[in-house]
Amino acid sequence: MSRSVKRVVIQTQQRLRTLLRDYFVDLDAAASDPARRVAWCTSVGPCEILTAMGFDVFFPENHGAMLGARKVSHKHIPLAVAAGYCAESCSYMTSDIGASIAGYSPLQESYGIAGTPTPDLLVYSTNQCREVQDWFSFFGRKHEAAVLGVCPPTHLGRVGADDVAFVRKQILNMVSQIEDSFKLQMDWDRLREVVALSSRASTLWLEVLETARTRPAPFSFFDGLIHMAPVIVMRGSQVAVDYYETLLVEMKQRVADGVGAVPAEKWRLYWEGMPIWPKLREVSEKFFDLNAVIAASTYCNSWAFEPFDGGDPLEWMAKTSIEIFINRDENTKQAFLVDMFQKFGIEGAIFHNARTCPNNTNSRFGMAQRLREELGMPILVLDGDLSDVRFFSTAQSMTNIEAFIEQLEGRQR
């Protein structure tokens, strides 16, 4: 494909740059203001209770992704290994710990601030993985800050009322601990407002992702990795809602105008697993040049929650936190993928075998092969990692992607 064919820029992205700068600069200000408190939270953790109780919230996984995208994770991971952390553990965790030991943060270069904000409190949920509790415990010890966690049941098929009640009780207990430790009182009306905003942003985000069901898809997985930031780091705010309302209008206009993320779209693919942050540009350009759009992914859908009906906010938080894809059993995950393939007209799937993220890698126990057999669909497993570039071979991966597209072409003949 000729490089004369250009991507059509998503205009809303200009606004995103300003929002992120404002968010991080404000966090930096909060960390140095005695009247404000900063809490760290995992990306699908109970951030709504923190916002409702007046904390400014920082998400270390976002920082880990930034380290990966800057291609510096491999420089800092050895420092975490020297401190006793296994090199094969989550590279978000090891690179973030290593960067902290080195006194480095990409926030310094991107936004001119000192680095990550000093936490008064760290809150995690193990609905994603075990590593988050050890990651947050490192920083709790470093900053002499309290670390609180929610540990929901994992690998669930059907999510039952008992499961939801169990997690709700843990969240309620966390609220009590925060109230006691910081001499605060939960404003339950405020929590409902925050949860409603969180749910609204999530619903709008899902609508944005769903626009890619059209041909050509106006929005790709690689676009999603950029535009998902507000639904993660600004969840529970009107700012996030406003952003996705604007983005959705632009996506609907692109659909009406027939504007595609890949202008000469020929193949519609699915991405299963974590992004390869250090190699996003190379991988994105390779698919673009091969006329292939990654129209949907599991990862970007991780923040597409069920709508809040205005009832018990803690129940909604508990239910959404354990219903996420990463927390489900193999059968539920496989059924979800089959449904997504059908909804988005997927012709082939990419499974990323992220070497340091076994909990969010679904090609290790036969799922890719089962889907090949069930659907007769070509599936490519790419070896790599979310942050550690040393696990990714560019030459081999590009050759494998080219061969995969040739396989799709051969099926059309």
C-alpha positions in Angstrom: 0.0 0.0 0.0 1.3 3.4 -0.9 2.3 5.7 2.0 0.5 8.5 0.0 -2.6 7.3 1.8 -2.7 9.1 5.1 -4.6 8.6 8.3 -7.4 11.0 9.0 -6.6 12.7 12.3 -9.1 12.5 15.1 -9.7 16.1 16.0 -10.8 15.5 19.6 -7.3 14.2 20.3 -6.1 17.8 20.6 -8.4 18.3 23.5 -7.1 15.2 25.1 -3.6 16.6 25.3 -4.8 19.6 27.3 -6.9 17.5 29.6 -4.0 15.2 30.5 -1.7 18.1 31.1 -4.2 19.7 33.4 -4.8 16.4 35.2 -1.1 15.7 35.9 -0.2 19.3 36.7 -3.1 19.4 39.2 -2.0 16.2 40.8 1.5 17.6 41.2 -0.1 20.7 42.9 -2.2 18.4 45.1 0.8 16.5 46.3 2.4 19.8 47.6 -0.7 21.2 49.2 -1.3 20.3 52.8 -5.0 20.9 52.5 -5.3 18.2 49.8 -4.8 14.4 49.9 -3.6 12.1 47.1 -4.6 8.5 46.7 -3.2 5.9 44.4 -5.6 3.4 42.9 -5.5 0.4 40.5 -7.2 1.0 37.2 -10.3 -1.0 37.9 -10.2 -0.4 41.6 -12.7 1.5 43.8 -11.6 5.0 42.7 -15.1 6.4 43.1 -15.0 6.2 46.9 -11.7 8.1 46.8 -13.1 10.8 44.6 -16.2 11.1 46.7 -14.2 11.5 49.8 -12.1 14.3 48.4 -8.9 12.6 47.3 -7.0 13.4 44.1 -6.5 10.1 42.4 -3.4 8.8 40.6 -3.2 5.5 38.7 0.2 3.9 38.6 -0.7 1.5 35.8 -1.0 4.5 33.6 2.5 5.5 34.6 3.7 2.0 33.8 2.2 2.2 30.4 4.0 5.6 29.9 7.3 4.0 30.8 6.6 1.3 28.2 5.6 3.7 25.5 8.8 5.7 26.2 10.8 2.5 25.6 12.6 2.9 28.9 11.1 0.1 31.0 14.0 -2.3 30.3 16.4 0.3 31.8 14.7 0.4 35.1 13.5 -3.2 35.6 17.0 -4.3 36.7 16.8 -1.9 39.6 13.6 -3.6 40.8 15.2 -7.0 40.3 18.2 -5.9 42.4 15.6 -4.9 45.1 14.3 -8.5 45.1 11.5 -8.4 42.5 11.4 -11.1 39.9 12.2 -10.0 36.4 9.3 -12.2 35.1 6.8 -10.4 37.3 4.5 -7.7 35.8 6.7 -5.3 33.9 4.4 -2.4 34.8 5.3 -3.1 38.4 9.0 -3.8 38.0 9.6 -0.8 35.7 7.6 1.5 37.9 9.5 0.4 41.0 12.8 0.6 39.2 12.0 4.1 37.8 11.2 5.2 41.4 14.5 3.9 42.6 16.2 5.7 39.8 14.3 8.9 40.5 12.9 9.0 36.9 9.4 9.6 35.6 8.2 10.4 32.0 6.0 13.0 33.7 9.1 15.1 34.1 9.6 15.4 30.3 5.9 15.4 29.3 4.5 17.9 31.7 7.5 19.6 33.5 6.6 18.2 36.9 8.7 16.5 39.4 7.2 13.0 38.9 4.5 10.9 40.5 2.6 12.5 43.4 3.4 11.3 46.9 0.5 9.2 48.2 -1.3 9.7 51.4 -3.2 6.4 50.7 -2.9 3.5 48.3 -5.9 1.4 47.3 -5.9 -1.7 45.1 -8.2 -4.4 43.9 -6.8 -7.8 43.0 -9.6 -8.3 40.3 -6.8 -7.8 37.8 -3.9 -9.7 39.3 -2.0 -10.5 42.5 1.0 -8.2 41.7 -0.9 -5.0 42.4 -0.9 -5.6 46.2 2.9 -6.1 46.2 3.4 -3.1 43.9 1.4 -0.8 46.1 3.0 -2.3 49.3 6.4 -1.2 48.0 5.2 2.4 47.7 3.3 2.2 50.9 6.6 1.3 52.7 8.5 4.0 50.7 6.1 6.8 51.5 4.9 5.5 54.9 1.3 5.5 53.6 -1.6 3.2 54.4 -2.3 0.5 51.8 -5.9 -0.9 51.6 -7.1 -3.6 49.3 -10.2 -5.4 48.0 -9.7 -9.1 47.1 -12.7 -10.3 45.2 -13.3 -13.9 44.1 -11.5 -14.7 40.8 -12.0 -16.8 37.7 -15.7 -16.6 37.9 -18.3 -17.9 35.5 -21.7 -16.7 36.6 -21.4 -13.7 39.0 -23.8 -14.4 41.8 -25.5 -12.3 44.5 -23.2 -13.8 47.1 -20.1 -12.7 45.1 -21.4 -9.2 44.9 -22.3 -9.0 48.6 -18.8 -10.3 49.5 -17.0 -7.6 47.6 -19.5 -4.9 48.7 -18.7 -5.7 52.3 -15.0 -5.3 51.6 -15.6 -1.9 50.0 -17.8 -0.8 52.8 -15.1 -1.8 55.3 -12.6 0.2 53.3 -14.8 3.2 53.5 -14.9 2.8 57.3 -11.1 2.5 57.5 -10.6 5.6 55.4 -13.1 7.5 57.6 -11.2 6.5 60.8 -7.7 7.1 59.4 -8.3 10.5 57.9 -11.1 11.8 60.1 -13.5 12.0 57.1 -17.2 11.2 56.6 -18.5 9.6 53.5 -21.1 11.7 51.7 -23.3 9.0 50.2 -25.1 11.4 47.9 -21.8 12.6 46.6 -20.8 9.0 46.0 -23.9 8.4 43.9 -23.1 11.5 41.8 -19.5 10.2 41.3 -20.7 6.7 40.4 -23.3 8.1 38.0 -20.6 10.1 36.2 -18.3 7.1 36.2 -21.0 5.0 34.6 -22.0 7.7 32.1 -18.4 8.1 30.9 -18.1 4.3 30.6 -21.3 4.0 28.6 -20.2 6.7 26.2 -16.8 5.0 25.9 -18.6 1.8 24.9 -20.6 3.7 22.3 -17.4 5.1 20.8 -16.0 1.6 20.6 -19.2 0.3 19.0 -18.9 2.7 16.1 -16.1 0.4 14.8 -18.8 -2.1 13.9 -19.4 -0.2 10.7 -17.3 -0.6 7.6 -14.9 1.2 7.3 -14.3 1.3 11.1 -13.8 5.0 12.1 -11.9 4.0 15.2 -9.3 1.3 15.8 -7.7 -0.4 18.7 -4.7 1.9 18.4 -6.9 4.9 18.6 -8.6 3.4 21.6 -5.3 3.1 23.4 -5.0 6.9 23.2 -8.5 7.9 23.9 -9.2 5.5 26.7 -7.2 7.7 29.1 -10.1 9.8 30.5 -12.2 6.7 31.3 -9.3 5.5 33.4 -7.7 8.5 35.1 -10.6 10.9 35.1 -13.4 8.4 35.9 -16.1 9.9 38.1 -15.7 13.4 36.6 -17.8 15.6 34.4 -14.6 16.2 32.4 -14.5 12.6 31.2 -18.2 12.6 30.3 -17.8 15.8 28.3 -14.8 14.4 26.5 -16.6 11.2 25.4 -19.7 13.1 24.3 -17.4 15.2 22.0 -15.5 12.1 20.7 -18.7 10.2 20.1 -20.1 13.1 17.9 -16.9 13.0 15.9 -17.0 9.2 15.4 -20.6 9.3 14.3 -19.7 12.0 11.8 -16.9 9.8 10.5 -19.3 6.9 10.1 -21.7 9.2 8.1 -18.8 10.4 5.9 -17.3 6.9 5.4 -14.0 7.9 7.1 -12.0 4.9 8.2 -9.2 4.5 10.7 -7.6 2.6 7.9 -8.8 4.3 4.7 -8.3 1.3 2.4 -9.7 -1.2 5.0 -9.7 -4.7 3.7 -9.3 -6.9 6.8 -11.1 -6.6 10.1 -9.1 -8.0 13.1 -9.4 -8.4 16.8 -6.7 -7.8 19.4 -6.8 -10.0 22.5 -4.6 -9.2 25.4 -2.4 -6.3 26.5 -0.9 -3.7 24.2 2.8 -3.8 23.3 3.4 -0.3 24.5 7.1 0.0 23.3 6.2 -1.0 19.8 2.8 0.5 19.2 3.9 2.7 16.3 5.6 -0.1 14.4 2.8 -2.5 14.9 0.1 0.0 14.1 1.9 1.1 10.9 2.4 -2.5 9.8 -1.4 -3.3 10.0 -2.2 0.1 8.4 0.1 -0.7 5.4 -1.5 -4.1 5.1 -5.0 -2.6 4.9 -6.0 -4.3 8.2 -7.9 -2.5 10.9 -8.0 -3.8 14.4 -11.6 -3.0 14.9 -12.1 -4.3 18.4 -10.2 -5.5 21.4 -10.7 -7.0 24.9 -8.4 -4.4 26.5 -10.3 -1.3 25.5 -13.5 -2.9 26.6 -12.2 -3.4 30.1 -13.6 0.0 31.1 -17.0 -0.5 29.5 -19.1 -1.1 32.6 -22.8 -1.8 33.0 -24.9 1.4 33.5 -25.7 2.6 37.0 -29.4 2.5 37.7 -29.3 5.0 40.6 -29.5 2.4 43.3 -26.8 1.3 45.7 -23.5 2.7 44.5 -21.4 0.2 46.5 -23.3 -2.7 44.8 -22.7 -1.3 41.4 -19.0 -0.9 42.2 -18.7 -4.4 43.5 -20.6 -5.9 40.6 -18.6 -4.1 37.9 -15.3 -4.9 39.5 -15.8 -8.6 39.4 -17.6 -8.8 36.1 -14.6 -7.6 34.1 -13.2 -9.9 31.5 -9.8 -10.5 33.2 -11.6 -11.8 36.4 -13.7 -14.5 34.6 -13.2 -18.2 33.8 -12.1 -19.6 30.5 -15.6 -20.5 29.2 -16.9 -17.0 29.9 -13.9 -15.4 28.3 -14.2 -17.6 25.2 -18.0 -16.9 24.9 -17.2 -13.1 25.1 -14.7 -13.3 22.3 -17.0 -15.3 20.1 -19.7 -12.6 20.6 -17.2 -9.8 19.8 -16.0 -11.5 16.7 -19.6 -11.8 15.4 -20.6 -8.3 16.4 -17.6 -6.6 14.7 -17.4 -8.9 11.6 -13.9 -10.1 12.6 -12.0 -12.1 10.1 -8.9 -12.9 12.1 -7.6 -12.4 15.7 -4.3 -11.5 17.3 -3.5 -13.0 20.7 -0.7 -11.2 22.5 1.3 -13.5 24.7 2.6 -10.9 27.1 5.5 -12.6 28.8 5.2 -10.8 32.2 1.4 -10.7 32.3 0.0 -14.2 32.5 -3.3 -13.1 34.1 -4.2 -11.1 31.0 -2.8 -13.5 28.4 -5.3 -15.9 27.1 -3.3 -18.0 24.5 -1.5 -20.2 27.0 -4.2 -22.8 27.8 -5.6 -23.7 24.4 -8.1 -20.9 23.9 -6.7 -19.7 20.6 -6.7 -23.3 19.3 -10.2 -23.9 20.5 -11.4 -20.8 18.7 -9.6 -21.8 15.5 -11.5 -25.1 15.6 -14.8 -23.7 16.6 -14.9 -20.8 14.2 -12.5 -21.8 11.5 -10.9 -18.4 12.0 -7.2 -17.7 11.5 -5.5 -16.6 14.8 -2.0 -15.4 15.3 -0.2 -15.5 18.6 2.4 -12.7 19.0 5.1 -13.1 21.6 6.0 -9.8 23.4 5.3 -7.9 26.5 3.3 -4.9 27.8 6.4 -2.9 28.7 9.6 -4.9 28.5 10.8 -4.5 24.9 13.4 -7.3 25.4 10.7 -9.9 24.9 9.6 -8.6 21.5 11.4 -9.4 18.2 10.4 -6.7 15.7 11.7 -8.6 12.6 10.1 -11.9 13.6 6.8 -10.3 14.6 6.5 -8.3 11.4 7.2 -11.4 9.3 4.5 -13.3 11.3 2.0 -10.5 10.7 2.7 -10.4 7.0 2.3 -14.2 6.8 -1.0 -13.9 8.8 -2.4 -11.4 6.3 -1.3 -13.6 3.4 -3.2 -16.5 5.1 -6.4 -14.3 5.1 -5.8 -13.5 1.4 -5.4 -17.1 0.6 -8.8 -17.9 2.1 -10.4 -15.4 -0.3 -9.0 -17.0 -3.4 
